[in-house]
Amino acid sequence: MRLAFVLTAALALAPPVAFAQRGGTKNPTVLIREGEKLYGAGKYKEAAEALKKAHELAPNPKLIYNIAVALENAGELREALSWYQQYVGSTEGTDPTLLKRSARGIDRIQVLLKKEEQAQASADAEREKLQAEAGAARKRAEEEQLAARRAEEENQRRQQAEYARALKAYKRDRIISFTVGGVAVAGVAAGVLMGMQARDAREKFDAATNLKDKETFADDTKSKALLADIGFGVGLAGAITAIILYPKEGPPAEGEVRVTLAPRGAGAGMEVSF
């Protein structure tokens, strides 16, 4: 869009004092020329600033229009809309052609601003959607981590309970084995004692000279021999049982899995400890 030529009009409307350098301020003629030069060089924002200063020194409706055009080209749409509306709202000095251009500029900028607002709203909605999805994903991840931590804690508790159970079973089997072993030793000792007594009764039987004494020592020998056999039998059975029940390996270690004999030799079982 080209600037409307306003230099002559500005010079005509400006008071004579406006052409002088006052306190170092450029006069409107210089500012207008500078603005046109900057606009031609594509420096629209700088051109608008120069024209604004010229308008302050020598107000002119065409300067308002040119400021709006420069700002629109600079991409300052909202500010350009304000200057277009200011030109349309001017009560004097306006040009019908520029009024039409300003009206079209207002419509054009409003359409662009509406599109920008829609695009911004769409971008905001998309960002909110992405944030919501990210939040949901983060929440799911936290829930999964919590579930995994709880599962790990439960697994550790189960492992500890299983390890304690296995260790308790190991100690129990040792105690039972030692107890049965003690019974076996006691049985063998009783068998030996009864055997010695049976031998003494036999010797007395052999030394007896009458029938009554021989019958007495014979019965005593048989009873002592029977008790000796029972003691040896108990000792043998106890020894075998103790050997079966005694754990074949050391105390269970965490993570250890081994096959052990079930109590009383009833079968085989799997003992697991963690």
SULLIN-V552490 format. One record per residue. PSI is psi in radians with two decimals (* if undefined). Layout:
PSI / PSI
//
This chain:
2.40 / 2.65 / 2.55 / 2.43 / 2.03 / 0.00 / -0.86 / -0.73 / -0.72 / -0.71 / -0.60 / -0.62 / -0.41 / 2.44 / 2.72 / -0.59 / -0.35 / -0.33 / -0.16 / 2.76 / 2.00 / 1.94 / 0.53 / 0.02 / 2.36 / 2.58 / 2.79 / -0.56 / -0.83 / -0.71 / -0.70 / -0.78 / -0.70 / -0.70 / -0.75 / -0.67 / -0.78 / -0.69 / -0.75 / -0.49 / 0.02 / 0.17 / 1.30 / -0.69 / -0.77 / -0.65 / -0.73 / -0.68 / -0.73 / -0.74 / -0.58 / -0.76 / -0.70 / -0.68 / -0.58 / -0.66 / -0.63 / 1.42 / 2.33 / 2.29 / -0.63 / -0.55 / -0.66 / -0.78 / -0.79 / -0.64 / -0.75 / -0.75 / -0.79 / -0.74 / -0.65 / -0.74 / -0.48 / -0.12 / 0.08 / 1.28 / -0.75 / -0.73 / -0.68 / -0.72 / -0.72 / -0.72 / -0.65 / -0.79 / -0.61 / -0.69 / -0.79 / -0.58 / -0.05 / 2.46 / -0.28 / 2.73 / 0.14 / 2.73 / 2.30 / -0.70 / -0.76 / -0.53 / -0.75 / -0.76 / -0.69 / -0.74 / -0.75 / -0.67 / -0.72 / -0.82 / -0.76 / -0.81 / -0.67 / -0.67 / -0.78 / -0.75 / -0.66 / -0.73 / -0.71 / -0.75 / -0.73 / -0.75 / -0.70 / -0.72 / -0.72 / -0.73 / -0.70 / -0.76 / -0.73 / -0.70 / -0.74 / -0.68 / -0.80 / -0.69 / -0.71 / -0.74 / -0.72 / -0.71 / -0.75 / -0.73 / -0.70 / -0.70 / -0.75 / -0.73 / -0.72 / -0.72 / -0.71 / -0.71 / -0.70 / -0.76 / -0.72 / -0.70 / -0.74 / -0.71 / -0.70 / -0.72 / -0.73 / -0.69 / -0.70 / -0.73 / -0.72 / -0.73 / -0.75 / -0.73 / -0.72 / -0.69 / -0.75 / -0.70 / -0.78 / -0.70 / -0.70 / -0.74 / -0.69 / -0.81 / -0.70 / -0.78 / -0.66 / -0.79 / -0.80 / -0.75 / -0.76 / -0.66 / -0.84 / -0.65 / -0.69 / -0.71 / -0.69 / -0.76 / -0.75 / -0.68 / -0.76 / -0.74 / -0.74 / -0.67 / -0.74 / -0.80 / -0.81 / -0.60 / -0.74 / -0.71 / -0.66 / -0.67 / -0.72 / -0.72 / -0.61 / -0.74 / -0.69 / -0.64 / -0.75 / -0.56 / -0.26 / 2.55 / -0.20 / 2.85 / -0.68 / -0.77 / -0.71 / -0.69 / -0.70 / -0.84 / -0.49 / -0.80 / -0.70 / -0.69 / -0.74 / -0.77 / -0.74 / -0.67 / -0.67 / -0.75 / -0.61 / -0.75 / -0.73 / -0.76 / -0.79 / -0.63 / -0.77 / -0.74 / -0.77 / -0.80 / -0.73 / -0.70 / -0.77 / -0.78 / -0.74 / -0.72 / -0.71 / -0.76 / -0.47 / 2.27 / 2.31 / -0.28 / 3.10 / -2.97 / 2.55 / 2.47 / 2.74 / 2.29 / 0.02 / 2.40 / 2.22 / 2.71 / 2.25 / 2.75 / 2.41 / 2.74 / 2.51 / 0.30 / 0.46 / -0.17 / -2.91 / 2.55 / 2.85 / 2.13 / 2.18 / 2.35 / 2.59 / *
//
